[in-house]
Amino acid sequence: MMRRCPLCNMPKPAFYHQDRRRDYYQCATCALVFVPAEQHLDARQEKAEYDQHQNSPHDTGYRRFLGRLFDPLVAKLPQSAQGLDFGCGPGPTLSVMFEEAGFVMAVYDIFYAADAEVLNRQYDFITATEVVEHLSLPGEELRQLVEKLVPGGYLGIMTKRVSTPEAFARWHYINDPTHVCFFSEATFCWWAEQHGLSVEFPGNDTAIFKKH
Protein backbone atom coordinates (compact mmCIF):
# COMPACT_ATOMS: atom_id res chain seq x y z
CA MET A 1 0.00 0.00 0.00
CA MET A 2 1.40 3.38 -1.04
CA ARG A 3 1.03 5.78 1.87
CA ARG A 4 0.07 9.33 0.87
CA CYS A 5 -0.30 12.64 2.67
CA PRO A 6 -4.01 13.35 3.36
CA LEU A 7 -3.49 17.08 2.81
CA CYS A 8 -1.46 17.29 -0.42
CA ASN A 9 -1.60 13.65 -1.61
CA MET A 10 2.18 13.35 -2.02
CA PRO A 11 3.58 9.83 -1.54
CA LYS A 12 6.21 8.43 0.83
CA PRO A 13 5.88 10.49 4.01
CA ALA A 14 8.65 10.06 6.57
CA PHE A 15 8.21 8.29 9.89
CA TYR A 16 7.89 10.98 12.60
CA HIS A 17 6.88 9.46 15.95
CA GLN A 18 5.35 6.39 17.55
CA ASP A 19 3.55 5.94 20.85
CA ARG A 20 1.81 2.94 22.42
CA ARG A 21 -1.29 3.37 20.29
CA ARG A 22 -0.37 4.90 16.96
CA ASP A 23 2.22 5.82 14.36
CA TYR A 24 2.76 9.34 13.03
CA TYR A 25 4.19 10.35 9.66
CA GLN A 26 5.27 13.70 8.25
CA CYS A 27 4.89 14.83 4.65
CA ALA A 28 8.06 16.15 3.03
CA THR A 29 6.05 18.54 0.83
CA CYS A 30 3.55 20.27 3.16
CA ALA A 31 4.99 19.19 6.56
CA LEU A 32 1.64 17.85 7.82
CA VAL A 33 2.02 15.26 10.60
CA PHE A 34 -0.67 12.58 10.46
CA VAL A 35 -1.86 9.20 11.70
CA PRO A 36 -2.27 6.61 8.90
CA ALA A 37 -5.88 5.89 7.93
CA GLU A 38 -5.82 2.27 9.10
CA GLN A 39 -5.26 3.51 12.67
CA HIS A 40 -8.24 5.91 12.73
CA LEU A 41 -11.36 5.23 14.78
CA ASP A 42 -14.49 4.28 12.87
CA ALA A 43 -17.41 6.73 12.78
CA ARG A 44 -19.24 5.07 15.69
CA GLN A 45 -16.16 5.16 17.93
CA GLU A 46 -15.45 8.73 16.88
CA LYS A 47 -18.94 9.95 17.75
CA ALA A 48 -18.76 8.19 21.14
CA GLU A 49 -15.69 10.31 21.93
CA TYR A 50 -17.43 13.54 20.85
CA ASP A 51 -20.53 12.68 22.88
CA GLN A 52 -18.38 13.11 25.99
CA HIS A 53 -17.69 16.79 25.17
CA GLN A 54 -19.70 19.15 27.36
CA ASN A 55 -19.46 22.43 25.45
CA SER A 56 -22.20 25.02 25.89
CA PRO A 57 -22.77 28.71 25.06
CA HIS A 58 -23.51 29.20 28.77
CA ASP A 59 -19.93 28.22 29.69
CA THR A 60 -17.98 31.48 30.09
CA GLY A 61 -14.64 29.63 30.09
CA TYR A 62 -15.48 28.03 26.75
CA ARG A 63 -16.53 31.41 25.34
CA ARG A 64 -13.22 32.89 26.48
CA PHE A 65 -11.38 30.02 24.75
CA LEU A 66 -13.29 30.63 21.48
CA GLY A 67 -12.62 34.36 21.85
CA ARG A 68 -9.07 33.69 20.69
CA LEU A 69 -10.51 33.26 17.18
CA PHE A 70 -13.71 35.29 17.54
CA ASP A 71 -12.04 38.57 18.56
CA PRO A 72 -9.50 38.89 15.70
CA LEU A 73 -11.98 37.60 13.11
CA VAL A 74 -14.94 39.77 14.10
CA ALA A 75 -12.70 42.84 13.81
CA LYS A 76 -12.28 42.12 10.08
CA LEU A 77 -15.93 41.56 9.15
CA PRO A 78 -18.42 44.03 7.66
CA GLN A 79 -21.65 44.17 9.67
CA SER A 80 -23.61 42.44 6.89
CA ALA A 81 -21.31 39.39 6.78
CA GLN A 82 -22.88 35.92 6.81
CA GLY A 83 -21.00 32.98 8.25
CA LEU A 84 -20.85 29.21 8.62
CA ASP A 85 -19.56 27.44 11.73
CA PHE A 86 -18.22 24.18 10.27
CA GLY A 87 -17.94 21.34 12.80
CA CYS A 88 -20.03 23.13 15.42
CA GLY A 89 -20.26 20.08 17.71
CA PRO A 90 -23.13 19.12 20.02
CA GLY A 91 -23.31 22.54 21.70
CA PRO A 92 -22.83 25.28 19.07
CA THR A 93 -21.27 28.28 20.79
CA LEU A 94 -19.12 30.25 18.37
CA SER A 95 -22.14 30.69 16.06
CA VAL A 96 -24.11 32.04 19.02
CA MET A 97 -21.33 34.53 19.77
CA PHE A 98 -21.42 35.78 16.16
CA GLU A 99 -25.22 35.97 16.20
CA GLU A 100 -25.08 38.04 19.40
CA ALA A 101 -22.72 40.39 17.52
CA GLY A 102 -25.34 40.78 14.76
CA PHE A 103 -24.16 38.29 12.12
CA VAL A 104 -26.34 35.74 10.32
CA MET A 105 -24.96 32.25 10.94
CA ALA A 106 -25.42 28.71 9.65
CA VAL A 107 -23.99 25.63 11.37
CA TYR A 108 -22.84 22.26 10.08
CA ASP A 109 -21.56 19.16 11.83
CA ILE A 110 -21.39 15.69 10.32
CA PHE A 111 -22.66 14.14 13.58
CA TYR A 112 -24.82 16.82 15.21
CA ALA A 113 -26.09 19.19 12.49
CA ALA A 114 -25.81 17.32 9.20
CA ASP A 115 -27.90 19.67 7.07
CA ALA A 116 -26.03 19.36 3.77
CA GLU A 117 -28.08 22.22 2.28
CA VAL A 118 -25.98 24.78 4.18
CA LEU A 119 -22.93 23.48 2.30
CA ASN A 120 -24.44 24.61 -1.01
CA ARG A 121 -24.23 28.33 -0.15
CA GLN A 122 -21.52 30.97 -0.29
CA TYR A 123 -20.31 32.70 2.88
CA ASP A 124 -18.38 35.81 3.85
CA PHE A 125 -16.62 33.84 6.56
CA ILE A 126 -16.31 30.26 7.75
CA THR A 127 -14.99 29.08 11.12
CA ALA A 128 -13.61 25.66 12.03
CA THR A 129 -12.61 25.54 15.69
CA GLU A 130 -10.97 22.34 16.95
CA VAL A 131 -12.04 20.62 13.71
CA VAL A 132 -9.15 20.20 11.28
CA GLU A 133 -7.22 17.87 13.57
CA HIS A 134 -10.14 15.41 13.27
CA LEU A 135 -10.36 15.35 9.46
CA SER A 136 -9.22 12.14 7.79
CA LEU A 137 -9.02 13.88 4.38
CA PRO A 138 -8.23 17.51 5.26
CA GLY A 139 -7.05 18.40 1.75
CA GLU A 140 -10.44 17.63 0.26
CA GLU A 141 -12.54 19.18 3.04
CA LEU A 142 -10.52 22.38 3.35
CA ARG A 143 -10.57 22.85 -0.44
CA GLN A 144 -14.37 22.59 -0.34
CA LEU A 145 -14.58 25.20 2.43
CA VAL A 146 -12.47 27.64 0.40
CA GLU A 147 -14.84 27.13 -2.55
CA LYS A 148 -17.74 28.19 -0.30
CA LEU A 149 -16.09 31.55 0.49
CA VAL A 150 -16.90 34.66 -1.53
CA PRO A 151 -13.85 36.57 -2.86
CA GLY A 152 -12.46 38.56 0.06
CA GLY A 153 -13.95 36.04 2.52
CA TYR A 154 -12.22 34.64 5.58
CA LEU A 155 -11.59 31.13 6.90
CA GLY A 156 -10.81 31.08 10.61
CA ILE A 157 -9.19 27.91 11.98
CA MET A 158 -8.40 26.99 15.56
CA THR A 159 -6.14 24.00 16.23
CA LYS A 160 -3.00 23.51 18.28
CA ARG A 161 0.14 23.58 16.15
CA VAL A 162 3.09 21.21 15.83
CA SER A 163 6.43 22.71 16.81
CA THR A 164 9.27 20.16 17.17
CA PRO A 165 9.53 16.35 17.28
CA GLU A 166 10.70 16.60 20.91
CA ALA A 167 7.63 18.64 21.92
CA PHE A 168 5.39 16.35 19.86
CA ALA A 169 6.50 13.30 21.85
CA ARG A 170 5.32 14.96 25.10
CA TRP A 171 2.22 16.63 23.63
CA HIS A 172 -1.14 15.99 25.32
CA TYR A 173 -2.90 16.81 22.03
CA ILE A 174 -1.88 13.50 20.43
CA ASN A 175 -3.52 11.51 23.26
CA ASP A 176 -7.00 12.18 21.88
CA PRO A 177 -7.74 9.20 19.58
CA THR A 178 -9.90 11.42 17.32
CA HIS A 179 -6.96 13.74 16.55
CA VAL A 180 -5.38 12.42 13.34
CA CYS A 181 -3.86 15.48 11.57
CA PHE A 182 -1.46 17.96 13.09
CA PHE A 183 -0.67 21.25 11.37
CA SER A 184 2.28 23.58 11.82
CA GLU A 185 2.65 27.20 10.81
CA ALA A 186 4.72 25.98 7.84
CA THR A 187 1.89 23.64 6.76
CA PHE A 188 -0.69 26.43 6.89
CA CYS A 189 1.60 28.78 4.93
CA TRP A 190 2.18 26.11 2.26
CA TRP A 191 -1.55 25.39 2.03
CA ALA A 192 -2.45 29.09 1.78
CA GLU A 193 0.00 29.58 -1.07
CA GLN A 194 -1.44 26.58 -2.96
CA HIS A 195 -4.96 28.03 -2.78
CA GLY A 196 -4.22 31.70 -3.43
CA LEU A 197 -4.91 32.71 0.17
CA SER A 198 -3.11 35.01 2.55
CA VAL A 199 -2.74 33.81 6.15
CA GLU A 200 -2.04 35.42 9.50
CA PHE A 201 -1.61 33.89 12.93
CA PRO A 202 -3.31 35.98 15.64
CA GLY A 203 -2.40 33.41 18.31
CA ASN A 204 -0.46 30.19 18.78
CA ASP A 205 -3.54 28.06 18.00
CA THR A 206 -5.38 30.31 15.53
CA ALA A 207 -5.01 31.06 11.82
CA ILE A 208 -7.09 33.37 9.64
CA PHE A 209 -6.99 32.90 5.86
CA LYS A 210 -8.28 35.45 3.34
CA LYS A 211 -9.49 34.50 -0.13
CA HIS A 212 -8.40 36.88 -2.90
C-alpha positions as CSV (number, residue, x, y, z in Angstrom):
1,M,0.0,0.0,0.0
2,M,1.4,3.4,-1.0
3,R,1.0,5.8,1.9
4,R,0.1,9.3,0.9
5,C,-0.3,12.6,2.7
6,P,-4.0,13.3,3.4
7,L,-3.5,17.1,2.8
8,C,-1.5,17.3,-0.4
9,N,-1.6,13.6,-1.6
10,M,2.2,13.4,-2.0
11,P,3.6,9.8,-1.5
12,K,6.2,8.4,0.8
13,P,5.9,10.5,4.0
14,A,8.7,10.1,6.6
15,F,8.2,8.3,9.9
16,Y,7.9,11.0,12.6
17,H,6.9,9.5,16.0
18,Q,5.3,6.4,17.5
19,D,3.5,5.9,20.9
20,R,1.8,2.9,22.4
21,R,-1.3,3.4,20.3
22,R,-0.4,4.9,17.0
23,D,2.2,5.8,14.4
24,Y,2.8,9.3,13.0
25,Y,4.2,10.4,9.7
26,Q,5.3,13.7,8.3
27,C,4.9,14.8,4.7
28,A,8.1,16.2,3.0
29,T,6.0,18.5,0.8
30,C,3.6,20.3,3.2
31,A,5.0,19.2,6.6
32,L,1.6,17.8,7.8
33,V,2.0,15.3,10.6
34,F,-0.7,12.6,10.5
35,V,-1.9,9.2,11.7
36,P,-2.3,6.6,8.9
37,A,-5.9,5.9,7.9
38,E,-5.8,2.3,9.1
39,Q,-5.3,3.5,12.7
40,H,-8.2,5.9,12.7
41,L,-11.4,5.2,14.8
42,D,-14.5,4.3,12.9
43,A,-17.4,6.7,12.8
44,R,-19.2,5.1,15.7
45,Q,-16.2,5.2,17.9
46,E,-15.5,8.7,16.9
47,K,-18.9,10.0,17.8
48,A,-18.8,8.2,21.1
49,E,-15.7,10.3,21.9
50,Y,-17.4,13.5,20.8
51,D,-20.5,12.7,22.9
52,Q,-18.4,13.1,26.0
53,H,-17.7,16.8,25.2
54,Q,-19.7,19.2,27.4
55,N,-19.5,22.4,25.5
56,S,-22.2,25.0,25.9
57,P,-22.8,28.7,25.1
58,H,-23.5,29.2,28.8
59,D,-19.9,28.2,29.7
60,T,-18.0,31.5,30.1
61,G,-14.6,29.6,30.1
62,Y,-15.5,28.0,26.8
63,R,-16.5,31.4,25.3
64,R,-13.2,32.9,26.5
65,F,-11.4,30.0,24.8
66,L,-13.3,30.6,21.5
67,G,-12.6,34.4,21.8
68,R,-9.1,33.7,20.7
69,L,-10.5,33.3,17.2
70,F,-13.7,35.3,17.5
71,D,-12.0,38.6,18.6
72,P,-9.5,38.9,15.7
73,L,-12.0,37.6,13.1
74,V,-14.9,39.8,14.1
75,A,-12.7,42.8,13.8
76,K,-12.3,42.1,10.1
77,L,-15.9,41.6,9.2
78,P,-18.4,44.0,7.7
79,Q,-21.6,44.2,9.7
80,S,-23.6,42.4,6.9
81,A,-21.3,39.4,6.8
82,Q,-22.9,35.9,6.8
83,G,-21.0,33.0,8.2
84,L,-20.8,29.2,8.6
85,D,-19.6,27.4,11.7
86,F,-18.2,24.2,10.3
87,G,-17.9,21.3,12.8
88,C,-20.0,23.1,15.4
89,G,-20.3,20.1,17.7
90,P,-23.1,19.1,20.0
91,G,-23.3,22.5,21.7
92,P,-22.8,25.3,19.1
93,T,-21.3,28.3,20.8
94,L,-19.1,30.3,18.4
95,S,-22.1,30.7,16.1
96,V,-24.1,32.0,19.0
97,M,-21.3,34.5,19.8
98,F,-21.4,35.8,16.2
99,E,-25.2,36.0,16.2
100,E,-25.1,38.0,19.4
101,A,-22.7,40.4,17.5
102,G,-25.3,40.8,14.8
103,F,-24.2,38.3,12.1
104,V,-26.3,35.7,10.3
105,M,-25.0,32.3,10.9
106,A,-25.4,28.7,9.7
107,V,-24.0,25.6,11.4
108,Y,-22.8,22.3,10.1
109,D,-21.6,19.2,11.8
110,I,-21.4,15.7,10.3
111,F,-22.7,14.1,13.6
112,Y,-24.8,16.8,15.2
113,A,-26.1,19.2,12.5
114,A,-25.8,17.3,9.2
115,D,-27.9,19.7,7.1
116,A,-26.0,19.4,3.8
117,E,-28.1,22.2,2.3
118,V,-26.0,24.8,4.2
119,L,-22.9,23.5,2.3
120,N,-24.4,24.6,-1.0
121,R,-24.2,28.3,-0.1
122,Q,-21.5,31.0,-0.3
123,Y,-20.3,32.7,2.9
124,D,-18.4,35.8,3.8
125,F,-16.6,33.8,6.6
126,I,-16.3,30.3,7.8
127,T,-15.0,29.1,11.1
128,A,-13.6,25.7,12.0
129,T,-12.6,25.5,15.7
130,E,-11.0,22.3,16.9
131,V,-12.0,20.6,13.7
132,V,-9.1,20.2,11.3
133,E,-7.2,17.9,13.6
134,H,-10.1,15.4,13.3
135,L,-10.4,15.4,9.5
136,S,-9.2,12.1,7.8
137,L,-9.0,13.9,4.4
138,P,-8.2,17.5,5.3
139,G,-7.0,18.4,1.8
140,E,-10.4,17.6,0.3
141,E,-12.5,19.2,3.0
142,L,-10.5,22.4,3.3
143,R,-10.6,22.8,-0.4
144,Q,-14.4,22.6,-0.3
145,L,-14.6,25.2,2.4
146,V,-12.5,27.6,0.4
147,E,-14.8,27.1,-2.6
148,K,-17.7,28.2,-0.3
149,L,-16.1,31.6,0.5
150,V,-16.9,34.7,-1.5
151,P,-13.8,36.6,-2.9
152,G,-12.5,38.6,0.1
153,G,-14.0,36.0,2.5
154,Y,-12.2,34.6,5.6
155,L,-11.6,31.1,6.9
156,G,-10.8,31.1,10.6
157,I,-9.2,27.9,12.0
158,M,-8.4,27.0,15.6
159,T,-6.1,24.0,16.2
160,K,-3.0,23.5,18.3
161,R,0.1,23.6,16.2
162,V,3.1,21.2,15.8
163,S,6.4,22.7,16.8
164,T,9.3,20.2,17.2
165,P,9.5,16.3,17.3
166,E,10.7,16.6,20.9
167,A,7.6,18.6,21.9
168,F,5.4,16.4,19.9
169,A,6.5,13.3,21.9
170,R,5.3,15.0,25.1
171,W,2.2,16.6,23.6
172,H,-1.1,16.0,25.3
173,Y,-2.9,16.8,22.0
174,I,-1.9,13.5,20.4
175,N,-3.5,11.5,23.3
176,D,-7.0,12.2,21.9
177,P,-7.7,9.2,19.6
178,T,-9.9,11.4,17.3
179,H,-7.0,13.7,16.6
180,V,-5.4,12.4,13.3
181,C,-3.9,15.5,11.6
182,F,-1.5,18.0,13.1
183,F,-0.7,21.2,11.4
184,S,2.3,23.6,11.8
185,E,2.6,27.2,10.8
186,A,4.7,26.0,7.8
187,T,1.9,23.6,6.8
188,F,-0.7,26.4,6.9
189,C,1.6,28.8,4.9
190,W,2.2,26.1,2.3
191,W,-1.6,25.4,2.0
192,A,-2.5,29.1,1.8
193,E,0.0,29.6,-1.1
194,Q,-1.4,26.6,-3.0
195,H,-5.0,28.0,-2.8
196,G,-4.2,31.7,-3.4
197,L,-4.9,32.7,0.2
198,S,-3.1,35.0,2.6
199,V,-2.7,33.8,6.1
200,E,-2.0,35.4,9.5
201,F,-1.6,33.9,12.9
202,P,-3.3,36.0,15.6
203,G,-2.4,33.4,18.3
204,N,-0.5,30.2,18.8
205,D,-3.5,28.1,18.0
206,T,-5.4,30.3,15.5
207,A,-5.0,31.1,11.8
208,I,-7.1,33.4,9.6
209,F,-7.0,32.9,5.9
210,K,-8.3,35.4,3.3
211,K,-9.5,34.5,-0.1
212,H,-8.4,36.9,-2.9
